[in-house]
Amino acid sequence: MAKEIRAVKLNAEKFISEKVMEIRKIVGKGIAINALSGGVDSSVVTALGHRALGERLKTCFIDNGLMRQNEPKQVKILFQSLG
């Protein structure tokens, strides 16, 4: 039996705003620590966390040796530019 699948248009600005508020509510006045692998998922989490917390987000990036050549350097440069 086939089910109908509907495309839902994502309102990116609303999503970002909601997640930023959610992060701020959870963390409160404290700090948060996150791990950045350089992949899409952890990069999005890091960007949202930085937008929500600024310098109160402490990000750890570890080069595990499995990334493409120069990729760890690019990840560091990109995220250091956020502040």
N, C-alpha and C positions, 0 to 999 in steps of 0.2 A: 504494500500500500504506500503510495507516494504522498508525501506531505508538502504543503506549500511552504516555500522559503521566501521570505520577504527581505528586501534590502532596507536597512535602516540608515538614514543619512546621519552621520555623526556631526554634531556641532562641536568642533574642536575647541573653540574658545570657552564654551560652557564646560566641557569636560576638564580642561586645564584648570579653570577657575574653581570647580568643585573639588578637584584633587588637591590643589594648593590649600584650600580652606580645610580640607580633611586632614592633611599633614600637619598644618598649624594647630588644629584642635587636639590631635593625638600627642604631639610633641610638647605643646604648651610653651613654657618659657625655657625649656631645657635644650639640649643638643641632640642630634641624631647622628648615627654612624651608618654608612652604607658601603657596600662593596661594588666596585665598578669593574666589570670584565671587559668592557669595550664593545659588547654586543648591543643589539637594539634594546632589549628589555632593560638591562641595567643602565644604559645610557638615558633612556626616558625617565626612569626612576630618579636618576641623579639630577637631570635637568628640572624635573618637577620639585624635587627636594630643595634644590638650590633656589628656585624661584620662591618657594615657600619660606625657607629658613635663612637663606644667604649664608653668612659665615658660621652659622650654628649647625650647618651640615658638615660633617667630617667624612670625607670620602677616601676609601682605601682602594688603590689600584695595584695589582700584583701582576707582573709580566710572568706568565706561566710557561713561556717558551713555545707555545703552540700557535701564536699569532703570525700573521703575514709579516714579511720583512718591513721594517720601519713602522708597522702599525702601532706598537706600544708608544712610540714617540709621538705619533699623530694623535693618539687618544689623550696623552698627557697635555699636549699643546692645546687641544680643543677645550678640555675641561679646565685647565689652568686659566684660560682666557675668560672663563665665567667669573672668576674671582676667588 
